[in-house]
Amino acid sequence: MTQSPRRKSIGSQRNPETIAAVRAAAEAVLEQKGLAGFTIEAVAKEARAGKPTIYRGWGGRAGLLLDIYQSRKPADLHPDTGSVRSDIAAFLVNLMDSWEGTSAGPIFRSIVVEAQQTAASRNALDGYFVEVIAETEAMLSRGAASGEICKDANLPQAAEMLLSITVQRLLSGRSLGVKDAGLMADMILSGIAPQTNGSSS
Amino acid sequence: MTQSPRRKSIGSQRNPETIAAVRAAAEAVLEQKGLAGFTIEAVAKEARAGKPTIYRGWGGRAGLLLDIYQSRKPADLHPDTGSVRSDIAAFLVNLMDSWEGTSAGPIFRSIVVEAQQTAASRNALDGYFVEVIAETEAMLSRGAASGEICKDANLPQAAEMLLSITVQRLLSGRSLGVKDAGLMADMILSGIAPQTNGSSS
């Protein structure tokens, strides 16, 4: 589970009290004003902090939203069911459920919107994708260890494919149920080419 | 290549002259004011049409942008190279190139943004996805005919996976080159599970 070079470390520039104050302010502003009223200005005012502090620490609105998003998403998106096929299907369903059933979905959509406006926001979104991909890769690694997945399979790429289909479904308003999730797990595992004995071109 | 029931047919309500006038106005407004100034109001004024006409005919800003987008995207996203693996890789590269190298990319991003605001826009985006998925499915069908793809493979789902990875890359600012495209084609075809003889669970 390696970190992408594109993820920025900003922790060293921040002190814990400021972080806590800005986070609390961000939660309060989101609660009181909703996503439409969630601006850097409003959060800075609520936190009695300068806007540059927030830009420096979080990169902008998307980074701040991502911080809230991370604190709200379920801890266990990637269960260990004992079968990698079931793990994959459960991950897809868990992620969609967290988006469709909680405030995480609207916040995530808002991050995607923001990411189309500024490079800093796009990097924040990309950093989140890198993180989920790494977590999903760790889940797939269990399948490689158990022999359910090829030792030389490109796990980050498989993980990205799984993530991307949930993102597309969310953004275009299509749900993804248990049956779809199972079909997608089958496809990632077996592909669509006729199975040949031993060769995997 | 079946049409999804979720795609709306609006042609019957529109007369060709109005369509042409609104399209020309939309192109002109986009040219003159850019995406930020591209509003239903501005297009209606330029076309000397009422805003309800545009809402009725195109659903809203996303539908109008999609109309422009469709007229600008390359005709041949899905080449027939004689090998389905090459076709898949070429499709991924062609779609990313059209997004990264032309005005189609910013327009598409703007449609995605709009789709997070209203249900009509979300349906427009979904309708576009349905269309690309159907075209990609047709491409994969050639592989099924030639024996490169299983007869009973779920082609719409494979097509959706291919599309979704390009969407995710675009939205998070990652490019997708020829090498990635080839790896993705391999993965969709062969999967990541060890190949077994004959069984494809």
Interface residues (C-beta under 8 A of the other chain):
Chain A: R109 S110 V112 V113 A115 Q116 A119 R122 N123 L125 D126 F129 L140 G147 E148 I149 C150 A153 N154 L155 Q157 A158 E160 M161 L163 S164 I165 V167 Q168 R169 L171 S172 G173 R174 D180 L183 M184 D186 M187 I188 L189 S190 G191 I192 A193 P194 Q195 T196 N197 G198 S199 S200 S201
Chain B: R85 R109 S110 V112 V113 A115 Q116 A119 R122 N123 L125 D126 F129 L140 G147 E148 I149 C150 A153 N154 L155 Q157 A158 E160 M161 L163 S164 I165 V167 Q168 R169 L171 S172 G173 R174 D180 L183 M184 D186 M187 I188 L189 S190 G191 I192 A193 P194 Q195 T196 N197 G198 S199 S200 S201
